[in-house]
Amino acid sequence: MQSLVSRVGVAAIAGAVLAACTACGAGPSDRPDIAVVEHGGGSAPTSDTADRIPQLQTPVRDLDWTDCKDATLRALGLDSGPEGLTFECATLVAPIDGGSGTGPLQVGAARARLPQTPADAAPLVLTSGSDVTSTSTLAALATGPSSGLLERQPIVAVDRRGIGASTPIDCGRTVDRRGLADLGQFTPGDTSGVDEVAAMSRDATVACTDSLQPQELAFDTAHAADDLEQLRKLWQVDALGLLGTGNGSAVALAYAAKYPSRVGRLVLDSPVATTADAATAAEQRVQGQEAALADFSRRCAALNCSLGPDPSAAIVALRDRAAAGELGTVSSSALLTAVSSFLGSPRGDQVGRVRELSDVLAAAGRGDLAPLQGLIGRTEAAVGTDGQFVARCSDGQQWPGPGRAKELQRTWAERYPVFGADAAVGLMRCSAWPTMSPPPLPSAIPVPVLVFNGAADPVVGDGGVATVTGTLTSADTTWSNVTWAGYGHPVTTHSDCARRSLVRYLDSAALPTNGSACPA
């Protein structure tokens, strides 16, 4: 199934810098951080504060790791990575509330390291939340330009409940997964798709909550934070170093709220908004999708790619053909989801992937649908599982009703001409899900917090950063925000400049200048 951050007060120089950076060539850069003037917000900790922050610890006990490198990387279409890369998998038992009708919940984990990784180095814990599996983000990090991070310490990814290597969720044959993915395009009835998707949402919600009873409400952000605490207890360490990407930032903040004394480092990479209803969060995501597509199109045209001189127009034409039923079983929603997910992949080889996506879409335009159907299949396996449906619906707040969705469909179709209309209909996928409490927010965090955001992020957008930094300020926490001018998600796997800031922070909790910018 499928469910589916801007700082306040940036001085004029910031816009000029970012505008210049957006025009830079594709690929990571080794240029230094660009200092940007910014009014308000966080600041770097004093040396005295940094001295009081404890070093992270090596686990006393550990999970039962087994090699899973070849199987994992092959399934994700990744190469073998740097020489000597070790990639291992394990599970831990999730804490549950009372009895479980589904049996013990296993939470999947993966660990990556290199031969030169110090044996006594404390691991960094990665969570990508429900956007993609944490394991797949780690695999992309470990095999791409960001693999150098593994030279200083191992990285351990923890999947959400029901997602990835965790105990899978199967809501049963009664769920119209194809109809939800296609937003009802091939289902007779409401031409807008809103009412049809709302009906499918009701059926899916009943099927999933019935199959998960009595733990149907145990797959939200707060429970994901409990799983991280379970890992800390098993390791017998005092605190965790956390890297939360996308929706995983909400998990990391929930952990800081529930277990503040157990936070040793906290990095929020491309965070989702902390206080936003479902429609606002969706609009922020659509803004990021439109920006990422525009950036991709500029690069594609500059490379004389197979989509021609106006790649955006070619993609819109292909979408319209899909909406008219001219691409066989390929719906406009499935097409756009595949494009957005490709642009938001954590893989760092963006230069080569510009041509890859162009060739897939150009082939579909010529009538060869096999490459596109293959991409759609891989996308749905990566972002469209029953587990992700349950997690995303559990995490969302104030899902709109059909009337509001139809209003947004009209408004967003004009405001966001490529992705807007489908995004509004997509809000109905979770419209029948039980109302859940919002994830907890921290009132105090004992360590400085490093925040990254991308200027063109197709997974979460960048409109939520102000709410995140506002939350950190309310918690009287020192923080610093670094903006990357490129497109993609998350920043860590794409920007050398950001990774340098990350390494300094992990070593000593030292923050870069707040409002710094990294070039594309």
KEVEX-526698 format. One record per residue (C-alpha): residue number from 0; x, y, z. Coordinates in nm, 4 decimals, padded with zeros to 6 digits. Example, Ala and Ser with C-alpha at 12.3 -4.5 7.8 and 13.67 -1.06 7.14 Angstrom:
{0,{01.2300,-00.4500,00.7800}}
{1,{01.3670,-00.1060,00.7140}}
! end
This chain:
{0,{00.0000,00.0000,00.0000}}
{1,{00.0975,00.3584,-00.0356}}
{2,{00.0039,00.6563,00.1686}}
{3,{00.0479,00.8620,00.0499}}
{4,{01.0829,02.2444,00.6278}}
{5,{01.1784,02.6279,00.5918}}
{6,{01.3538,02.8341,00.8409}}
{7,{01.2021,03.1652,00.9507}}
{8,{01.4036,03.4814,00.9222}}
{9,{01.6718,03.3833,00.6712}}
{10,{01.8525,03.6920,00.5538}}
{11,{01.8525,03.7856,00.1879}}
{12,{02.2045,03.6520,00.1464}}
{13,{02.0773,03.3004,00.2212}}
{14,{01.8422,03.3067,-00.0738}}
{15,{02.1182,03.4340,-00.2991}}
{16,{02.3560,03.1629,-00.1869}}
{17,{02.0997,02.8866,-00.2271}}
{18,{01.9894,03.0148,-00.5653}}
{19,{02.3488,03.0092,-00.6804}}
{20,{02.4028,02.6626,-00.5384}}
{21,{02.0949,02.5241,-00.7091}}
{22,{02.2493,02.6105,-01.0401}}
{23,{02.5665,02.4174,-00.9568}}
{24,{02.6489,02.0952,-01.1351}}
{25,{02.5209,01.7564,-01.0265}}
{26,{02.6949,01.5482,-00.7659}}
{27,{02.8468,01.6135,-00.4240}}
{28,{03.0940,01.8911,-00.3627}}
{29,{03.3989,01.9216,-00.1406}}
{30,{03.3688,02.2986,-00.1123}}
{31,{03.3532,02.4368,00.2405}}
{32,{03.0329,02.5302,00.4190}}
{33,{02.8928,02.8669,00.3230}}
{34,{02.8255,03.0924,00.6180}}
{35,{02.4773,03.2388,00.6048}}
{36,{02.3421,03.5212,00.8168}}
{37,{02.0281,03.4156,01.0020}}
{38,{01.8127,03.5909,01.2574}}
{39,{01.7148,03.3927,01.5661}}
{40,{01.7410,03.0211,01.6271}}
{41,{02.0085,02.7990,01.7675}}
{42,{02.3777,02.8460,01.8187}}
{43,{02.6845,02.6343,01.8707}}
{44,{02.7491,02.5079,02.2240}}
{45,{03.0265,02.6584,02.4295}}
{46,{03.3372,02.4494,02.4832}}
{47,{03.2330,02.4074,02.8448}}
{48,{02.8980,02.2622,02.7380}}
{49,{03.0650,02.0272,02.4891}}
{50,{03.3044,01.9042,02.7586}}
{51,{03.0103,01.7897,02.9715}}
{52,{02.8618,01.5726,02.6952}}
{53,{02.9632,01.2091,02.7541}}
{54,{03.1198,00.9861,02.4928}}
{55,{02.8991,00.7153,02.3462}}
{56,{02.9707,00.3609,02.4630}}
{57,{03.0453,00.0296,02.2982}}
{58,{02.7665,-00.2265,02.3568}}
{59,{02.8294,-00.4653,02.6462}}
{60,{02.5985,-00.7217,02.4873}}
{61,{02.4924,-00.7322,02.1257}}
{62,{02.2392,-00.8729,01.8848}}
{63,{02.2968,-01.2055,01.7122}}
{64,{02.4232,-01.0666,01.3835}}
{65,{02.4378,-01.2780,01.0671}}
{66,{02.5724,-01.1839,00.7265}}
{67,{02.3021,-01.0616,00.4882}}
{68,{02.5074,-00.8440,00.2558}}
{69,{02.4549,-01.0163,-00.0769}}
{70,{02.0835,-01.0805,-00.0318}}
{71,{02.0112,-00.7278,00.0926}}
{72,{02.2151,-00.5380,-00.1635}}
{73,{02.0928,-00.7540,-00.4497}}
{74,{01.7286,-00.6994,-00.3552}}
{75,{01.7848,-00.3232,-00.3447}}
{76,{01.9734,-00.3128,-00.6756}}
{77,{02.2936,-00.1894,-00.5109}}
{78,{02.6519,-00.2864,-00.5848}}
{79,{02.8819,-00.4482,-00.3306}}
{80,{03.0092,-00.1179,-00.1920}}
{81,{03.3617,-00.0464,-00.0691}}
{82,{03.6092,-00.3304,-00.0318}}
{83,{03.5601,-00.5256,00.2884}}
{84,{03.2121,-00.3871,00.3658}}
{85,{03.0346,-00.5972,00.6264}}
{86,{02.6560,-00.5840,00.6243}}
{87,{02.4741,-00.7921,00.8843}}
{88,{02.1141,-00.8415,00.9968}}
{89,{01.9490,-00.9328,01.3266}}
{90,{01.6202,-00.8994,01.5114}}
{91,{01.5108,-00.7984,01.8588}}
{92,{01.1796,-00.8586,02.0328}}
{93,{00.9618,-00.5493,02.0539}}
{94,{00.8025,-00.4620,02.3884}}
{95,{00.4250,-00.4946,02.3660}}
{96,{00.1345,-00.3597,02.5671}}
{97,{-00.0281,-00.6603,02.7337}}
{98,{-00.0983,-00.9749,02.5364}}
{99,{-00.0580,-00.9964,02.1609}}
{100,{-00.2913,-01.1817,01.9318}}
{101,{-00.0257,-01.1801,01.6602}}
{102,{00.2526,-01.3382,01.8682}}
{103,{00.5899,-01.1788,01.9465}}
{104,{00.6781,-00.8792,01.7325}}
{105,{01.0260,-00.8997,01.5857}}
{106,{01.1972,-00.5730,01.4944}}
{107,{01.4521,-00.5926,01.2157}}
{108,{01.7961,-00.4354,01.2408}}
{109,{02.1004,-00.4102,01.0162}}
{110,{02.4630,-00.3172,01.0874}}
{111,{02.7256,-00.1862,00.8442}}
{112,{03.0985,-00.1456,00.9065}}
{113,{03.4328,-00.1515,00.7277}}
{114,{03.7601,-00.3326,00.8025}}
{115,{03.9026,-00.0085,00.9426}}
{116,{03.6028,00.0583,01.1684}}
{117,{03.7410,00.0560,01.5248}}
{118,{03.6260,-00.2524,01.7134}}
{119,{03.5518,-00.0452,02.0227}}
{120,{03.3624,00.2331,01.8431}}
{121,{03.0122,00.3083,01.9669}}
{122,{02.7455,00.2536,01.6983}}
{123,{02.5275,00.5264,01.5536}}
{124,{02.1595,00.4248,01.5386}}
{125,{01.9708,00.5108,01.2199}}
{126,{01.5935,00.5215,01.1796}}
{127,{01.4133,00.6198,00.8603}}
{128,{01.0704,00.5712,01.0116}}
{129,{00.7992,00.4696,00.7674}}
{130,{00.9299,00.6503,00.4551}}
{131,{01.1467,00.3558,00.3505}}
{132,{01.3016,00.0795,00.5549}}
{133,{01.5889,00.1942,00.7723}}
{134,{01.7821,-00.1042,00.6360}}
{135,{01.7529,00.0269,00.2788}}
{136,{01.8729,00.3741,00.3835}}
{137,{02.1712,00.2175,00.5566}}
{138,{02.2455,00.0003,00.2527}}
{139,{02.2460,00.3066,00.0260}}
{140,{02.4687,00.4930,00.2719}}
{141,{02.7103,00.2012,00.3041}}
{142,{02.7530,00.1481,-00.0706}}
{143,{02.7593,00.5102,-00.1843}}
{144,{02.9728,00.8230,-00.1352}}
{145,{02.8743,00.8381,00.2320}}
{146,{03.0337,00.5007,00.3126}}
{147,{03.3273,00.6880,00.4626}}
{148,{03.1114,00.7508,00.7694}}
{149,{03.1624,00.3835,00.8542}}
{150,{03.5355,00.4363,00.8983}}
{151,{03.4773,00.6021,01.2361}}
{152,{03.1979,00.3845,01.3787}}
{153,{02.9462,00.1180,01.2774}}
{154,{02.5932,00.2270,01.1903}}
{155,{02.2947,00.0208,01.3040}}
{156,{01.9577,00.0674,01.1317}}
{157,{01.6349,-00.0224,01.3119}}
{158,{01.3250,-00.0860,01.0991}}
{159,{00.9779,00.0215,01.2094}}
{160,{00.7388,-00.2463,01.3320}}
{161,{00.5795,-00.4267,01.0414}}
{162,{00.8281,-00.2823,00.7909}}
{163,{01.1358,-00.4279,00.6242}}
{164,{01.2985,-00.7084,00.8207}}
{165,{01.0513,-00.6686,01.1081}}
{166,{00.7605,-00.9095,01.1489}}
{167,{00.5572,-00.8317,00.8359}}
{168,{00.2001,-00.7089,00.8400}}
{169,{-00.0396,-00.8775,00.5998}}
{170,{-00.3853,-00.7272,00.6179}}
{171,{-00.5361,-01.0024,00.4063}}
{172,{-00.6798,-01.0548,00.0606}}
{173,{-00.9765,-00.8265,00.1235}}
{174,{-00.7538,-00.5192,00.0950}}
{175,{-00.7630,-00.3621,-00.2506}}
{176,{-00.3924,-00.2763,-00.2591}}
{177,{-00.3916,-00.2168,-00.6318}}
{178,{-00.6928,00.0147,-00.6117}}
{179,{-00.5350,00.2185,-00.3319}}
{180,{-00.2075,00.2459,-00.5224}}
{181,{-00.3935,00.3583,-00.8351}}
{182,{-00.6209,00.5955,-00.6380}}
{183,{-00.9266,00.4251,-00.7824}}
{184,{-00.8408,00.5194,-01.1411}}
{185,{-00.9597,00.1874,-01.2845}}
{186,{-01.2551,00.1506,-01.0457}}
{187,{-01.5981,00.2516,-01.1797}}
{188,{-01.7579,00.5316,-00.9791}}
{189,{-01.6538,00.8763,-00.8628}}
{190,{-01.4530,01.0397,-01.1410}}
{191,{-01.2399,01.2318,-00.8912}}
{192,{-01.1389,00.9095,-00.7183}}
{193,{-01.1947,01.0618,-00.3747}}
{194,{-01.5071,00.8667,-00.2806}}
{195,{-01.3689,00.5423,-00.4210}}
{196,{-01.0446,00.5723,-00.2252}}
{197,{-01.2379,00.6636,00.0886}}
{198,{-01.4396,00.3403,00.0531}}
{199,{-01.1191,00.1404,00.0001}}
{200,{-00.9712,00.3071,00.3075}}
{201,{-01.2624,00.1874,00.5183}}
{202,{-01.2200,-00.1690,00.3933}}
{203,{-00.8420,-00.1608,00.4447}}
{204,{-00.8744,-00.0136,00.7918}}
{205,{-01.1205,-00.2817,00.9028}}
{206,{-00.9020,-00.5573,00.7567}}
{207,{-00.5795,-00.4290,00.9108}}
{208,{-00.7141,-00.3455,01.2555}}
{209,{-00.8932,-00.6819,01.2726}}
{210,{-00.5785,-00.8746,01.1758}}
{211,{-00.3650,-00.6866,01.4282}}
{212,{-00.5954,-00.7033,01.7312}}
{213,{-00.5324,-00.6398,02.0129}}
{214,{-00.2156,-00.4574,01.9037}}
{215,{-00.3626,-00.2554,01.6166}}
{216,{-00.2578,00.0723,01.7833}}
{217,{00.0975,-00.0390,01.8647}}
{218,{00.2609,00.0578,01.5353}}
{219,{00.2950,00.4324,01.5804}}
{220,{00.5908,00.6617,01.6391}}
{221,{00.5830,00.6310,02.0176}}
{222,{00.6104,00.2517,02.0002}}
{223,{00.8937,00.2826,01.7490}}
{224,{01.0761,00.4920,02.0094}}
{225,{01.0209,00.2122,02.2625}}
{226,{01.1944,-00.0263,02.0225}}
{227,{01.5036,00.1949,02.0254}}
{228,{01.4990,00.1875,02.4045}}
{229,{01.4755,-00.1913,02.3904}}
{230,{01.7938,-00.1912,02.1828}}
{231,{01.9702,00.0388,02.4314}}
{232,{01.8779,-00.1893,02.7203}}
{233,{02.0019,-00.4935,02.5341}}
{234,{02.3282,-00.3161,02.4567}}
{235,{02.3589,-00.2082,02.8228}}
{236,{02.4802,00.1394,02.7310}}
{237,{02.3882,00.4669,02.8983}}
{238,{02.2745,00.6514,02.5863}}
{239,{02.2219,00.6213,02.2112}}
{240,{02.3546,00.8312,01.9277}}
{241,{02.0548,00.8775,01.6957}}
{242,{02.0292,00.9737,01.3291}}
{243,{01.6633,01.0156,01.2295}}
{244,{01.5915,01.0703,00.8598}}
{245,{01.2532,01.1872,00.7282}}
{246,{00.9749,01.0307,00.9328}}
{247,{01.2499,00.8757,01.1446}}
{248,{01.3113,01.2226,01.2898}}
{249,{00.9714,01.1942,01.4600}}
{250,{01.0818,00.8613,01.6076}}
{251,{01.4058,01.0178,01.7312}}
{252,{01.2222,01.3130,01.8871}}
{253,{00.9714,01.0779,02.0498}}
{254,{01.2656,00.8866,02.1954}}
{255,{01.4083,01.2120,02.3306}}
{256,{01.0673,01.2919,02.4819}}
{257,{01.0215,00.9546,02.6491}}
{258,{01.3850,00.8864,02.7433}}
{259,{01.5631,01.2234,02.7557}}
{260,{01.8540,01.1071,02.9707}}
{261,{01.9279,00.8311,02.7191}}
{262,{02.0103,01.0628,02.4276}}
{263,{02.3836,01.0900,02.3619}}
{264,{02.3675,01.2516,02.0158}}
{265,{02.0695,01.3612,01.8072}}
{266,{02.0775,01.4318,01.4339}}
{267,{01.7526,01.5159,01.2525}}
{268,{01.8094,01.4791,00.8788}}
{269,{01.5292,01.6108,00.6550}}
{270,{01.2775,01.6047,00.9400}}
{271,{00.9016,01.5948,00.9103}}
{272,{00.6993,01.8698,01.0739}}
{273,{00.6365,01.8170,01.4441}}
{274,{00.2995,01.9927,01.4529}}
{275,{00.1089,01.9571,01.1266}}
{276,{-00.2200,01.8032,01.0225}}
{277,{-00.2169,01.5472,00.7417}}
{278,{-00.3113,01.7966,00.4693}}
{279,{-00.0349,02.0402,00.5685}}
{280,{00.2238,01.7636,00.5775}}
{281,{00.1082,01.6411,00.2356}}
{282,{00.1329,01.9900,00.0884}}
{283,{00.4875,02.0281,00.2206}}
{284,{00.5736,01.6977,00.0558}}
{285,{00.4183,01.8069,-00.2748}}
{286,{00.6191,02.1293,-00.2674}}
{287,{00.9332,01.9186,-00.2323}}
{288,{00.8273,01.6889,-00.5150}}
{289,{00.7690,01.9791,-00.7528}}
{290,{01.1057,02.1333,-00.6593}}
{291,{01.2900,01.8032,-00.6992}}
{292,{01.1327,01.7401,-01.0399}}
{293,{01.2305,02.0900,-01.1566}}
{294,{01.5899,02.0294,-01.0435}}
{295,{01.5968,01.6869,-01.2100}}
{296,{01.4591,01.8358,-01.5321}}
{297,{01.7283,02.1047,-01.5438}}
{298,{02.0014,01.8461,-01.4996}}
{299,{01.8401,01.6089,-01.7458}}
{300,{01.8138,01.8782,-02.0142}}
{301,{02.1747,01.9836,-01.9537}}
{302,{02.2805,01.6232,-02.0220}}
{303,{02.0745,01.6072,-02.3440}}
{304,{01.8866,01.3183,-02.1871}}
{305,{01.6361,01.0996,-02.3675}}
{306,{01.3328,01.2971,-02.2414}}
{307,{01.4247,01.5860,-02.4700}}
{308,{01.4734,01.9578,-02.4068}}
{309,{01.1794,01.9879,-02.1615}}
{310,{01.1805,01.6774,-01.9379}}
{311,{00.9106,01.8151,-01.7057}}
{312,{00.6701,01.8612,-01.9946}}
{313,{00.7481,01.5095,-02.1178}}
{314,{00.6679,01.3649,-01.7750}}
{315,{00.3419,01.5609,-01.7524}}
{316,{00.2428,01.4341,-02.0964}}
{317,{00.3164,01.0784,-01.9861}}
{318,{00.1112,01.1298,-01.6696}}
{319,{-00.1819,01.2579,-01.8726}}
{320,{-00.1636,00.9569,-02.1017}}
{321,{-00.1661,00.7281,-01.7992}}
{322,{-00.4677,00.9135,-01.6564}}
{323,{-00.6479,00.8629,-01.9887}}
{324,{-00.5813,00.4892,-01.9771}}
{325,{-00.3340,00.4980,-02.2663}}
{326,{-00.0537,00.3202,-02.0757}}
{327,{-00.2351,-00.0058,-02.0137}}
{328,{-00.2441,-00.0919,-01.6435}}
{329,{-00.0111,00.1929,-01.5465}}
{330,{-00.2085,00.4538,-01.3529}}
{331,{-00.1083,00.8184,-01.3222}}
{332,{-00.0720,00.7707,-00.9443}}
{333,{00.1615,00.4718,-00.9787}}
{334,{00.3671,00.6614,-01.2357}}
{335,{00.4050,00.9722,-01.0182}}
{336,{00.4816,00.7667,-00.7073}}
{337,{00.7589,00.5869,-00.8947}}
{338,{00.9058,00.9152,-01.0206}}
{339,{00.8912,01.0815,-00.6781}}
{340,{01.0389,00.7795,-00.5006}}
{341,{01.3194,00.7589,-00.7551}}
{342,{01.4016,01.1264,-00.7031}}
{343,{01.3928,01.0723,-00.3260}}
{344,{01.6081,00.7621,-00.3212}}
{345,{01.8837,00.7590,-00.0582}}
{346,{02.1259,00.6320,-00.3225}}
{347,{02.4031,00.8837,-00.3762}}
{348,{02.4757,00.8129,-00.7458}}
{349,{02.2479,01.0878,-00.8706}}
{350,{02.4394,01.1778,-01.1860}}
{351,{02.3989,00.8317,-01.3369}}
{352,{02.0440,00.8048,-01.2087}}
{353,{01.9330,01.1128,-01.4019}}
{354,{01.9850,00.9246,-01.7257}}
{355,{01.8416,00.6055,-01.5761}}
{356,{01.5057,00.7633,-01.4933}}
{357,{01.5000,00.9537,-01.8205}}
{358,{01.5503,00.6359,-02.0223}}
{359,{01.2756,00.4477,-01.8350}}
{360,{01.0224,00.7256,-01.8935}}
{361,{01.1274,00.7865,-02.2524}}
{362,{01.0820,00.4162,-02.3283}}
{363,{00.7290,00.4312,-02.1843}}
{364,{00.6560,00.7287,-02.4068}}
{365,{00.7553,00.5166,-02.7071}}
{366,{00.5258,00.2354,-02.5965}}
{367,{00.7801,00.0121,-02.4213}}
{368,{00.6220,-00.0123,-02.0775}}
{369,{00.8326,-00.2962,-01.9353}}
{370,{01.1041,-00.0752,-01.7761}}
{371,{00.8392,00.1512,-01.6194}}
{372,{00.6381,-00.1426,-01.4892}}
{373,{00.9563,-00.2809,-01.3375}}
{374,{01.0268,00.0531,-01.1679}}
{375,{00.6699,00.0697,-01.0365}}
{376,{00.6988,-00.2831,-00.8960}}
{377,{01.0228,-00.1993,-00.7152}}
{378,{00.8730,00.1237,-00.5836}}
{379,{00.5668,-00.0469,-00.4405}}
{380,{00.7866,-00.3077,-00.2722}}
{381,{00.9932,-00.0278,-00.1183}}
{382,{00.7235,00.2167,-00.0068}}
{383,{00.3875,00.0461,-00.0438}}
{384,{00.3680,-00.2405,00.2056}}
{385,{00.0849,-00.3070,00.4486}}
{386,{00.3260,-00.2221,00.7305}}
{387,{00.3882,00.1222,00.5852}}
{388,{00.0158,00.1766,00.5405}}
{389,{-00.0428,00.1002,00.9094}}
{390,{00.2530,00.3112,01.0273}}
{391,{00.1707,00.6130,00.8111}}
{392,{-00.1955,00.6088,00.9012}}
{393,{-00.1049,00.5732,01.2689}}
{394,{00.1344,00.8692,01.2509}}
{395,{-00.0904,01.1104,01.0603}}
{396,{-00.3104,01.3658,01.2313}}
{397,{-00.6510,01.5051,01.1308}}
{398,{-00.7047,01.3261,00.8020}}
{399,{-00.9505,01.5279,00.5909}}
{400,{-01.2895,01.4040,00.4764}}
{401,{-01.3974,01.3596,00.1128}}
{402,{-01.5358,01.7128,00.0799}}
{403,{-01.2106,01.8732,00.1912}}
{404,{-01.0060,01.6372,-00.0262}}
{405,{-01.2058,01.7404,-00.3352}}
{406,{-01.1432,02.1069,-00.2544}}
{407,{-00.7710,02.0400,-00.2206}}
{408,{-00.7728,01.8380,-00.5421}}
{409,{-00.8948,02.1435,-00.7336}}
{410,{-00.6672,02.3901,-00.5527}}
{411,{-00.3535,02.1805,-00.5633}}
{412,{-00.4019,02.0881,-00.9301}}
{413,{-00.3471,02.4564,-01.0093}}
{414,{-00.0859,02.5320,-00.7451}}
{415,{00.1214,02.2150,-00.7934}}
{416,{00.0512,02.1100,-01.1514}}
{417,{00.2421,01.7796,-01.1573}}
{418,{00.1828,01.6122,-00.8212}}
{419,{-00.0887,01.8219,-00.6546}}
{420,{-00.4159,01.6608,-00.7636}}
{421,{-00.3071,01.3045,-00.6894}}
{422,{-00.1637,01.4094,-00.3534}}
{423,{-00.5023,01.5440,-00.2476}}
{424,{-00.6787,01.2196,-00.3412}}
{425,{-00.4038,01.0233,-00.1679}}
{426,{-00.5030,01.1801,00.1633}}
{427,{-00.8081,00.9549,00.1592}}
{428,{-00.5992,00.6382,00.1943}}
{429,{-00.5858,00.6872,00.5714}}
{430,{-00.9122,00.8745,00.6170}}
{431,{-01.0826,00.5859,00.8031}}
{432,{-00.7942,00.5066,01.0371}}
{433,{-00.8639,00.5398,01.4141}}
{434,{-00.7617,00.8733,01.5642}}
{435,{-00.4242,00.8363,01.7358}}
{436,{-00.2487,01.0593,01.9874}}
{437,{00.0205,01.2785,01.8317}}
{438,{00.3771,01.1607,01.8915}}
{439,{00.5334,01.3003,02.2092}}
{440,{00.7676,01.5970,02.1860}}
{441,{01.0646,01.6559,02.4152}}
{442,{01.0567,01.9153,02.6905}}
{443,{01.4331,01.8963,02.7389}}
{444,{01.7202,01.7408,02.5444}}
{445,{02.0564,01.7111,02.7228}}
{446,{02.2702,01.7371,02.4076}}
{447,{02.3016,01.9859,02.1207}}
{448,{02.0998,01.8839,01.8144}}
{449,{02.2159,01.8923,01.4520}}
{450,{01.9473,01.9503,01.1877}}
{451,{01.9829,01.9052,00.8105}}
{452,{01.7265,01.9933,00.5475}}
{453,{01.7256,01.9777,00.1686}}
{454,{01.6012,02.2553,-00.0554}}
{455,{01.4191,02.0085,-00.2859}}
{456,{01.3158,01.7043,-00.0833}}
{457,{01.0497,01.4886,-00.2545}}
{458,{00.9941,01.2698,00.0533}}
{459,{00.8993,01.5298,00.3172}}
{460,{00.9608,01.8725,00.1619}}
{461,{01.1338,02.1368,00.3716}}
{462,{00.8357,02.3184,00.5207}}
{463,{00.8550,02.1350,00.8517}}
{464,{01.2009,02.2467,00.9618}}
{465,{01.0662,02.5607,01.1303}}
{466,{00.8348,02.3500,01.3483}}
{467,{01.1226,02.1179,01.4390}}
{468,{01.3610,02.3959,01.5355}}
{469,{01.0765,02.5658,01.7199}}
{470,{01.0247,02.2465,01.9180}}
{471,{01.3951,02.2354,01.9996}}
{472,{01.3914,02.5994,02.1096}}
{473,{01.0898,02.5321,02.3319}}
{474,{01.2868,02.2494,02.4901}}
{475,{01.5674,02.4993,02.5658}}
{476,{01.7998,02.2933,02.3476}}
{477,{02.1012,02.4174,02.1569}}
{478,{02.0659,02.3381,01.7873}}
{479,{02.2030,02.4269,01.4481}}
{480,{02.0431,02.3911,01.1048}}
{481,{02.2346,02.3260,00.7809}}
{482,{02.0566,02.3497,00.4432}}
{483,{02.1669,02.1487,00.1406}}
{484,{02.0838,02.3081,-00.1950}}
{485,{02.0420,01.9837,-00.3891}}
{486,{01.7483,01.7519,-00.4522}}
{487,{01.6992,01.4121,-00.2917}}
{488,{01.6561,01.2521,00.0497}}
{489,{01.8133,01.2373,00.3013}}
{490,{02.0910,01.4975,00.3063}}
{491,{02.3453,01.2671,00.4725}}
{492,{02.3646,01.0270,00.1792}}
{493,{02.4045,01.3053,-00.0799}}
{494,{02.6182,01.5895,00.0577}}
{495,{02.9884,01.5663,00.1451}}
{496,{02.9631,01.9070,00.3069}}
{497,{02.6865,01.7880,00.5408}}
{498,{02.8758,01.4701,00.6236}}
{499,{03.1752,01.6713,00.7400}}
{500,{02.9489,01.8589,00.9811}}
{501,{02.8021,01.5274,01.0922}}
{502,{03.1433,01.3768,01.1684}}
{503,{03.2480,01.6780,01.3738}}
{504,{02.9251,01.6614,01.5679}}
{505,{02.9495,01.2879,01.6354}}
{506,{03.3073,01.3273,01.7559}}
{507,{03.2572,01.6147,01.9987}}
{508,{02.8939,01.7372,01.9787}}
{509,{03.0287,02.0520,01.8115}}
{510,{02.7717,02.2204,01.5883}}
{511,{02.8367,02.4126,01.2651}}
{512,{02.7308,02.7744,01.2375}}
{513,{02.3544,02.7895,01.2428}}
{514,{02.2109,02.8758,00.9012}}
{515,{02.5082,02.7301,00.7116}}
{516,{02.4428,02.6109,00.3573}}
{517,{02.5923,02.3220,00.1611}}
{518,{02.6093,02.3489,-00.2196}}
{519,{02.4316,02.1023,-00.4478}}
! end
